[in-house]
């Protein structure tokens, strides 16, 4: 009764795509609320960030439940088909095709309503409509050829254009969101550099998107202690890293990954130059920076540490999704593998202190 792997893969891909859009909306909503706060409302910004993290956790839980529910429904459908003697569907019935059919039906309904609601009433010689001059209005009968032509134009003309327009609008919205994200990243960089010009190495939002190897950087990126960074800057780093995890998961955005593309858990807008800069103090400052802002209880703190450990654990998923895109030349893939293992070791040490 188990669905095939193709079905599982396609279903998970669709749920993950929906989750990504919801996470983007949650992040934009949070940033808008933060922008609306005053310069002295640090406690309010901390509460907003805690709410944002909770929303992210809820959305990811929803995605897991959605996948489990879809899997269970598919198993039930297979079971019903076998019990009734019906043919069990082979392969994956693309949900996108169903959605396109719904769009076509909706387009047909809207076009039908537009034609029925927008038709001009017939008028007599005095210019008064037939509907006004008679209590009962009977529309003129159309010939079968005219009716067939009209129905054909309703059914086959509008759907494709309506669907294409919705796809185009969705693509434009995605591009606008990415551009807005880049602008915000540049704004963060400028504000930090103006306030503490010696605290960070040079940073550009494109440094994460351009797949540039950080091992070739001329100067190391120091990890500033928590006291040198405002709560607002820490919040923005955490959001920036959350966004970067989603971006590097996409093969189309990062066909090749480098050491500097990974959102290493350090309180810095720049990437570390190598494994040697991934010290336990930097990782600890990063993790407790988030918990200090959120005032989370002990159990939630442990959950957050374990969640980070899952991200960096050199599991089969980490190997297949990320490491296989890191070049082996120059030992870069091995450097990423060692860095991830070091982060997990530091997180284990932090978890053992509770």
N, C-alpha and C positions, 0 to 999 in steps of 0.2 A: 504493500500500500504506500510505498515511499515514492514521491515525485522524483523525476530524473534530475540530474545535476544541472542540465540546461535550464529547466524551469526554476530551480532554486537560484541559480546565478542571475537570471533575468529579473526575477522578483526582487532579489536583494539590491540589484542595481537601481531599480525604480524607486524602492523605498529609500535608499541612500541619497538619490538625487532629490527626492522630496525633503528629506531631512536637511540636506545642505541649504536648500532655499529657506526653510524655516529657521535654521540657525543664523543665516544672513539677516533675515528680518528681525530676529531677536537682538542681534548685535547692533543693527542700525537704530532700533528703538531705544536700546540702552544708551547709545552715544548721544542721541537726541536729548534724552533726559539729563544726561551729565552736562551737556552744553547749556542746558537751561538753568543749572544751579549757579549760585553765586561763588565768588572766590574763597569765601570763608566757610562754606558748607561742606567741609571734609567728611563729617559724619554722615551727612545725607548721601554723598557720593559713595561712601562705603556701603551703605544700605542698598543703594542701587546696584552696586557691583555684586553683592551677595544675592540679590534677586535675579540678576542676570545669570550667575552661575547655577542657581536653582532651576531657572528656566531651561538652560542648556542640558542639565541633568534630566529634567522631565522629558524634553524632546527626544533625547537619546533612548530613554526608557520606553517612550512611545514607539520609537522605530523598532526596538527589539520586540515589543509586544505585537506590533503590526506584522512583523515577519513571522513570528510564531503563530499568530492567528491565521495568516494566509496559508501557512504550511498545513495547519490543522484542517482548514476548510478544503484544501486540495486533497488531503488524505480521505476526508469524508466523501468528496465527490468521486474519487476513484473507487471507494468502497461501495457507494450507491450504484455506480455503473456496473460493477461486477455482480452485485446482488440482483439487479434488475435484468441482467443479461445484455445491457447496452454496451456499445463499443467504448472502451476507455480511450480518451484523447491521447494521441501520441505527441510528445514534445511539449513545448510551451506555447500556450495561446497568448499572444502578445497583448498585454493590457493596453499598450499604446494604440493598437488597432481598435480595441473596444472604445477607447476615449475618442479616437477619430470618428468612429461611427456615431457616438453621442453628439459630437460637434456637428456632424453632417445632419443628423436628425434635428438638432436645435436650429441649425441654419435653415433647414426646410420649414420648420415651424415659424421662425421669425419672418422668412420671406412670404410665407402664406398669409400671416397676419398683416404684413405690410401691404400685400396686394388687396386683401379684403378690406382693410381699414382705410387705405389710401385711394380707393377707386372713386372717381367723380360721379356723383348722382346725375342721372339724366334730367334735362330740363325741357320744358315745353317752349313754345314761341315767346311767351311772356317772360321767360328767364327764371321762372319759379321751378324748383326741383320737383320731380314726380313724387318724392317722398313727402313733400310738404302739401301737395295738392291732392293727395289721396291717402286715406287711412291705411290701406293695404297696398304695399309696394311689391311688385313682382318684377325681378330683373329680367331683361331680355334673354332668351335662350340662345346659346351659342351652338354653332354647328360642331359636329364631332371632330372635324379637322382642326378647327380653331381651338377647341377644348384640348385636344391632344397636343397641339403646339404649345399652348399655355402651360399645361402640366409638365411638359418636357422642360420648358424653360425654368419652371420652379424647381424641379428635382435635380437637374443636372448642371444648371448654370452657376449657382452661388457658392456651393459648398467648398470647392477647392480654393477659391479666392478668400473666403472667410477663414479657412484653416491656415492658409499661407500668411494672412495678415496677423493672426494670433501668434504664429510661430515667430514672425518678424518682430512683433512687439516684445515678446518674451526675450528674444536675443538682444534687442536694444536695451531692455531693462537690465539684463545681466551685464552688458558692457558698461552701462552707466554706474552700476554698483562697483565694478572693478575699478573704474576711473575714480570714483569717489573714495574708495579705499586707498588708492595710491596718493591722492591729494592729502588725505588725513595723515598718512604715514610721513609725508614730507613736512607737514605742519608740525607733527610731533618732533621730528628731527630738529627743526629750526628753533622751536621753543626750548628744547633741552639744551642745545648748543649755546643759545643766548644766555641762559641762566647759569649753566655750569660748563663753560667752554673747555675745561681741561679734564672733565670727568669721563668723556667718552672718546673713542676713536671715530673717524668720519663714518657716516652712515648714509645710505641711500635706499629708498624703498625698492629700487630696481636690483639691489644686491641680493635680495631673496629670489626675485623672479628671473634673473638673468643667468642662473646656473653657473656662477663664477666660483672657482675653487678658492676657498679661503686660505688654503695652505700656501698660496702664492702671494698672500698679503704681506706688505712690507713691515707693518707694525702690529703688535698684538692688541687685542681688545680687552682692556681691563674690566673686571667685574666690580662695579661700585657697591659698597655696602648699602644696606637698607636705609641707613640714616641719611645718605646723600641723595636719595630719590624720593620725590613726593608720592603720595598715595595715588594721585591721578596718573602720574607717569607709570607706576607699577601696574595699574589697571589696564592702561593702554598696551603695555608689553604683553600682559596675559592675553588680551584680546587679539593682539597681533600674532602671537604664537598659535592661538586657537585657529585663526584664519589660515596660518601657514600650514598647519597639519592638514586641513582640508585641501589646500592647493596642491601640496606635493603628492597627495593621494591620486590626483588626476594625471593620467598618463599623457593626455594631450597638452597639459600646461607644463609638465616637466618630463619630457621623454628621457632626459639624462639628469641624474641627481648628483650633487657634489656635497662635500662635508658642510660647506657654509649654507646650504639650502635647508638644513634641518633646524627646527626651532629648539635648540639646546636650552635646557632649563637654567638660565643665568639672567640676572637682572641687568641686561644690557640690550640696546637696540642693535648692536653689531654682533656678528657671529664670532665664536672663539677661533683662534688660528689653528689650534690642534688639540689633541687629547689632554695635553699637559695643563690646559687652562680649565679643565672640567674638575675643579677641586670640590671637596665635600662642603667647604664653607660657602662657595658660590651657589651650589645646588640647595643647600639648607636655607640660605638667604632668599632664594627664589620661592621655595615652598612655603616658608613661614611668612614671607611677604604677603602671599595670598591669604593665608589663614588669619594673620593679624588684621587685615582689612575686613575680612568676613566675620570675625569673632565666632567661628564655627566651634561646635563642641568636639569632644575628643573622638567620638565615633565618626563624625563627618570628616575630621582631619585625617583619620586613618584611611577612610574611603578615598579621599583625594590622593593620598600618597600611593595607594594600591592602584588607582586608576592611572596614575603617571607611570607606574612600574609596568603595567600592561602595554602602554604605548611604546616603551623602550625595550621591552623584553625581546631578545633575539629569537623569536618564535618563527614558525614556518610562515606565518603571515608577514612578519617584518622582512623576512628574507625575500618572499615572492613579490611583495608590494613595493618595497623600497630598495633593498640592497642589490637586487638584480639590475637596477638601473644606474647604480654607482659604478664608474669605470674601475677596472682592476689595475690599470696602468698607474705606476707610481705608488702602489699600495694604498690607494684612497679608499677602496671598499673595505679593506682590513682596518683602516683607521676609523671608519664609521662604525664598524662592528665592535671595535674595542671601546669607542666612545659610548656607544649604547650600553655595553656591558658595565662600564664604569658608572654610568648614571644609575643603572639598576642597583649596583652595589652600594652606592651612596644612599639611595632611597631605602634600601634594606636597613642600612645603619640608622637612618633617621627614624624608621618605623620601630626599630628595636628600642628606642628611647622612651616610647610611650608606655 
